Amino acid sequence: MWGDFLCLGLKRSVSSPFPWDIPWYDPSHVVFFTALYGALTVIGIGLVAAAIITIKRVKSGDSGSHH
């Protein structure tokens, strides 16, 4: 029971989170890492967009205050 829970019988493991080290032939790894990299991509795009918008507002002199 605990061997299955802890994946002790698994002959393959992930040694690092980099795409070139992941066993992509295992469907569970594909689902997990596709979701992980998808979420990280969306977060990264949001951060880059926020930085670009902030830089544009600072350069244009728009203080953005609503007071």
ZAKOLKE-291928 format. One record per atom (N, C-alpha, C): residue number from 1; x, y, z; residue in one letter; atom name. Coordinates in Angstrom, 1 decimal. Example, Ala and Ser with C-alpha at 12.3 -4.5 7.8 and 13.67 -1.06 7.14 Angstrom:
BEGIN
(1; (13.2; -5.7; 7.8); A; N) (1; (12.3; -4.5; 7.8); A; CA) (1; (13.2; -3.3; 7.8); A; C) (2; (12.8; -2.2; 7.1); S; N) (2; (13.7; -1.1; 7.1); S; CA) (2; (12.9; 0.0; 7.9); S; C) 
END
This chain:
BEGIN
(1; (0.8; -1.2; 0.0); M; N) (1; (0.0; 0.0; 0.0); M; CA) (1; (0.9; 1.3; 0.0); M; C) (2; (1.8; 1.4; 0.9); W; N) (2; (2.6; 2.6; 1.0); W; CA) (2; (3.6; 2.7; -0.2); W; C) (3; (4.0; 1.5; -0.7); G; N) (3; (4.9; 1.5; -1.8); G; CA) (3; (4.2; 2.1; -3.0); G; C) (4; (2.9; 1.9; -3.2); D; N) (4; (2.2; 2.5; -4.3); D; CA) (4; (2.0; 4.0; -4.1); D; C) (5; (1.7; 4.3; -2.8); F; N) (5; (1.5; 5.7; -2.5); F; CA) (5; (2.7; 6.6; -2.7); F; C) (6; (3.9; 6.0; -2.3); L; N) (6; (5.1; 6.8; -2.4); L; CA) (6; (5.8; 6.6; -3.7); L; C) (7; (5.2; 5.8; -4.6); C; N) (7; (5.8; 5.5; -5.9); C; CA) (7; (7.2; 4.8; -5.8); C; C) (8; (7.3; 4.0; -4.9); L; N) (8; (8.6; 3.3; -4.7); L; CA) (8; (8.9; 2.3; -5.8); L; C) (9; (7.8; 1.8; -6.4); G; N) (9; (8.0; 0.8; -7.5); G; CA) (9; (8.3; 1.5; -8.8); G; C) (10; (8.2; 2.8; -8.9); L; N) (10; (8.4; 3.5; -10.1); L; CA) (10; (9.9; 3.4; -10.5); L; C) (11; (10.1; 3.0; -11.7); K; N) (11; (11.5; 2.9; -12.2); K; CA) (11; (12.0; 4.1; -12.8); K; C) (12; (11.2; 5.1; -13.1); R; N) (12; (11.6; 6.3; -13.6); R; CA) (12; (11.2; 7.4; -12.7); R; C) (13; (12.0; 8.5; -12.6); S; N) (13; (11.8; 9.6; -11.8); S; CA) (13; (12.2; 10.9; -12.5); S; C) (14; (11.8; 12.0; -11.9); V; N) (14; (12.1; 13.2; -12.5); V; CA) (14; (13.3; 13.8; -11.7); V; C) (15; (14.4; 14.0; -12.3); S; N) (15; (15.6; 14.4; -11.6); S; CA) (15; (15.7; 16.0; -11.5); S; C) (16; (15.0; 16.6; -12.4); S; N) (16; (14.9; 18.1; -12.4); S; CA) (16; (13.7; 18.5; -13.2); S; C) (17; (13.3; 19.7; -13.0); P; N) (17; (12.0; 20.2; -13.6); P; CA) (17; (12.3; 20.8; -15.1); P; C) (18; (13.5; 20.6; -15.6); F; N) (18; (13.7; 21.1; -16.9); F; CA) (18; (13.1; 20.2; -18.0); F; C) (19; (12.6; 20.8; -19.1); P; N) (19; (11.9; 20.0; -20.1); P; CA) (19; (12.7; 18.8; -20.7); P; C) (20; (14.0; 19.0; -20.8); W; N) (20; (14.9; 17.9; -21.4); W; CA) (20; (15.1; 16.8; -20.4); W; C) (21; (14.8; 16.9; -19.1); D; N) (21; (15.0; 15.8; -18.2); D; CA) (21; (13.7; 15.1; -17.8); D; C) (22; (12.6; 15.5; -18.4); I; N) (22; (11.3; 14.9; -18.0); I; CA) (22; (11.0; 13.7; -18.9); I; C) (23; (10.5; 12.6; -18.4); P; N) (23; (10.1; 11.5; -19.2); P; CA) (23; (8.8; 11.7; -19.8); P; C) (24; (8.8; 12.3; -21.0); W; N) (24; (7.5; 12.7; -21.7); W; CA) (24; (6.7; 11.6; -22.2); W; C) (25; (7.2; 10.4; -22.1); Y; N) (25; (6.4; 9.2; -22.6); Y; CA) (25; (5.4; 8.8; -21.5); Y; C) (26; (5.5; 9.3; -20.3); D; N) (26; (4.6; 9.0; -19.2); D; CA) (26; (3.5; 10.0; -19.2); D; C) (27; (2.2; 9.5; -19.4); P; N) (27; (1.1; 10.5; -19.5); P; CA) (27; (0.9; 11.3; -18.3); P; C) (28; (1.2; 10.8; -17.1); S; N) (28; (1.0; 11.6; -15.9); S; CA) (28; (2.0; 12.8; -15.8); S; C) (29; (3.2; 12.5; -16.3); H; N) (29; (4.2; 13.6; -16.4); H; CA) (29; (3.8; 14.7; -17.4); H; C) (30; (3.3; 14.2; -18.5); V; N) (30; (2.8; 15.1; -19.6); V; CA) (30; (1.7; 16.1; -19.1); V; C) (31; (0.7; 15.5; -18.4); V; N) (31; (-0.4; 16.3; -17.9); V; CA) (31; (0.1; 17.3; -16.9); V; C) (32; (0.9; 16.8; -15.9); F; N) (32; (1.4; 17.7; -14.8); F; CA) (32; (2.3; 18.8; -15.3); F; C) (33; (3.3; 18.5; -16.1); F; N) (33; (4.2; 19.5; -16.5); F; CA) (33; (3.7; 20.4; -17.6); F; C) (34; (2.7; 19.9; -18.4); T; N) (34; (2.0; 20.8; -19.3); T; CA) (34; (1.2; 21.9; -18.6); T; C) (35; (0.5; 21.5; -17.6); A; N) (35; (-0.2; 22.4; -16.7); A; CA) (35; (0.7; 23.4; -16.0); A; C) (36; (1.8; 22.8; -15.5); L; N) (36; (2.8; 23.7; -14.7); L; CA) (36; (3.4; 24.7; -15.7); L; C) (37; (3.9; 24.3; -16.8); Y; N) (37; (4.5; 25.2; -17.7); Y; CA) (37; (3.5; 26.2; -18.3); Y; C) (38; (2.3; 25.7; -18.5); G; N) (38; (1.2; 26.6; -19.0); G; CA) (38; (0.9; 27.7; -18.0); G; C) (39; (0.8; 27.4; -16.7); A; N) (39; (0.5; 28.3; -15.7); A; CA) (39; (1.7; 29.3; -15.5); A; C) (40; (2.9; 28.8; -15.6); L; N) (40; (4.1; 29.7; -15.5); L; CA) (40; (4.2; 30.6; -16.7); L; C) (41; (3.8; 30.2; -17.8); T; N) (41; (3.8; 31.0; -19.0); T; CA) (41; (2.8; 32.2; -18.9); T; C) (42; (1.6; 31.8; -18.4); V; N) (42; (0.5; 32.9; -18.2); V; CA) (42; (1.0; 33.9; -17.1); V; C) (43; (1.6; 33.4; -16.1); I; N) (43; (2.1; 34.3; -15.0); I; CA) (43; (3.2; 35.2; -15.6); I; C) (44; (4.1; 34.6; -16.4); G; N) (44; (5.2; 35.4; -17.0); G; CA) (44; (4.7; 36.4; -17.9); G; C) (45; (3.7; 36.1; -18.8); I; N) (45; (3.1; 37.0; -19.7); I; CA) (45; (2.5; 38.2; -18.9); I; C) (46; (1.8; 37.9; -17.9); G; N) (46; (1.2; 38.9; -17.0); G; CA) (46; (2.2; 39.9; -16.4); G; C) (47; (3.3; 39.3; -15.9); L; N) (47; (4.3; 40.2; -15.4); L; CA) (47; (5.0; 41.1; -16.4); L; C) (48; (5.2; 40.5; -17.6); V; N) (48; (5.8; 41.3; -18.7); V; CA) (48; (4.9; 42.4; -19.1); V; C) (49; (3.6; 42.1; -19.2); A; N) (49; (2.6; 43.1; -19.6); A; CA) (49; (2.5; 44.2; -18.6); A; C) (50; (2.5; 43.8; -17.3); A; N) (50; (2.5; 44.8; -16.2); A; CA) (50; (3.7; 45.7; -16.2); A; C) (51; (4.8; 45.1; -16.5); A; N) (51; (6.1; 45.9; -16.6); A; CA) (51; (6.0; 46.9; -17.8); A; C) (52; (5.6; 46.4; -18.9); I; N) (52; (5.5; 47.3; -20.1); I; CA) (52; (4.5; 48.4; -19.9); I; C) (53; (3.3; 48.1; -19.3); I; N) (53; (2.3; 49.2; -19.0); I; CA) (53; (2.9; 50.2; -18.0); I; C) (54; (3.6; 49.7; -17.0); T; N) (54; (4.2; 50.6; -16.0); T; CA) (54; (5.2; 51.5; -16.6); T; C) (55; (6.1; 51.0; -17.5); I; N) (55; (7.1; 51.8; -18.1); I; CA) (55; (6.5; 52.8; -19.0); I; C) (56; (5.4; 52.4; -19.8); K; N) (56; (4.8; 53.4; -20.7); K; CA) (56; (4.1; 54.5; -19.9); K; C) (57; (3.5; 54.2; -18.7); R; N) (57; (2.9; 55.3; -17.9); R; CA) (57; (3.9; 56.2; -17.3); R; C) (58; (5.0; 55.6; -16.9); V; N) (58; (6.1; 56.4; -16.2); V; CA) (58; (6.7; 57.4; -17.3); V; C) (59; (6.9; 56.9; -18.5); K; N) (59; (7.5; 57.7; -19.6); K; CA) (59; (6.5; 58.8; -20.0); K; C) (60; (5.2; 58.5; -20.0); S; N) (60; (4.3; 59.5; -20.5); S; CA) (60; (3.9; 60.5; -19.5); S; C) (61; (4.3; 60.3; -18.3); G; N) (61; (4.0; 61.3; -17.2); G; CA) (61; (2.7; 61.1; -16.6); G; C) (62; (1.9; 60.1; -17.0); D; N) (62; (0.6; 59.9; -16.4); D; CA) (62; (0.7; 59.3; -15.0); D; C) (63; (0.3; 60.1; -14.0); S; N) (63; (0.5; 59.7; -12.6); S; CA) (63; (-0.5; 58.6; -12.3); S; C) (64; (-1.6; 58.5; -13.0); G; N) (64; (-2.6; 57.5; -12.7); G; CA) (64; (-3.4; 57.7; -11.5); G; C) (65; (-3.3; 58.9; -10.9); S; N) (65; (-4.0; 59.2; -9.6); S; CA) (65; (-5.5; 59.5; -10.0); S; C) (66; (-6.4; 59.1; -9.1); H; N) (66; (-7.8; 59.4; -9.3); H; CA) (66; (-8.3; 60.3; -8.2); H; C) (67; (-7.5; 61.1; -7.6); H; N) (67; (-7.9; 61.9; -6.5); H; CA) (67; (-8.3; 63.3; -7.0); H; C) 
END
